[in-house]
């Protein structure tokens, strides 16, 4: 379950190829609709990118990241909110998605530690993919 900060990084940084490699390796990448909206908002409003550029980036992401509808997450909303402190509560969809899908969260945010969900960081995923490639796994 991807946090918006991971999708933003993929759009403006170097991590999009990692998303593609993970997808090709059979990893199902998902993000709550809330995170998609936040991603677009940050790309346009906070980073000053043109809306059409942001929309093109979102279209690229949709090729490898599956949007998760809010209705799927609603069942886990209270549980997620109870485990997130203060301002971190806005990330409840990420945490709820991990509970709904039995998946790990991928985020740059450390406030997801101790919430009961497995947590990945980009640096750790890159290292894992390098180790798998060295062991001969395809798509790694």
C-alpha positions, -999 to 999 in steps of 0.1 A, spaced: 0 0 0 17 31 -12 17 64 6 14 96 -15 50 105 -8 61 74 -26 40 82 -57 52 118 -56 88 106 -54 82 83 -84 68 113 -104 96 137 -97 125 115 -88 142 83 -98 120 56 -81 95 50 -110 116 23 -125 115 6 -91 77 6 -92 79 -10 -126 104 -37 -115 83 -46 -85 52 -48 -106 69 -70 -132 82 -92 -103 45 -98 -94 42 -74 -65 7 -59 -64 11 -22 -58 -19 -4 -45 -28 31 -32 -59 45 -17 -79 70 -38 -71 95 -10 -34 91 -18 -39 96 -55 -57 129 -48 -29 140 -24 -3 131 -50 -19 152 -76 -25 181 -52 12 182 -41 24 179 -77 3 209 -88 -3 231 -57 28 226 -37 54 219 -63 40 242 -90 38 217 -118 12 222 -146 -20 202 -141 -16 184 -175 19 173 -165 6 160 -132 -22 142 -149 3 125 -173 23 114 -143 -8 100 -126 -16 81 -158 19 65 -157 14 55 -121 -20 39 -128 -2 15 -152 16 -1 -122 -3 10 -91 -39 -1 -85 -63 25 -70 -82 13 -39 -117 27 -35 -125 44 -2 -154 20 5 -129 -8 9 -110 11 35 -139 25 55 -142 -7 76 -107 -1 90 -109 37 94 -114 38 132 -87 11 138 -62 30 116 -71 64 132 -66 50 167 -30 40 159 -19 73 142 -9 103 163 -22 139 156 -13 152 122 -4 117 110 -42 109 111 -44 121 75 -26 89 65 -53 67 78 -61 54 43 -26 40 39 -28 21 72 -64 10 66 -53 -4 32 -26 -25 49 -53 -40 71 -78 -45 43 -53 -61 19 -30 -78 44 -3 -58 28 27 -38 38 29 0 37 55 17 16 62 52 29 88 78 39 68 85 70 81 71 103 49 77 121 36 44 106 61 25 128 44 7 156 9 7 140 8 -31 135 15 -29 97 47 -40 80 66 -9 67 89 -6 38 112 23 28 125 29 -7 161 23 3 152 -11 18 133 -21 -13 161 -11 -36 185 -32 -15 162 -62 -15 158 -60 -53 196 -59 -56 199 -90 -34 173 -108 -54 190 -99 -87 223 -112 -73 206 -145 -65 193 -147 -101 156 -139 -95 140 -126 -127 126 -91 -128 147 -81 -98 
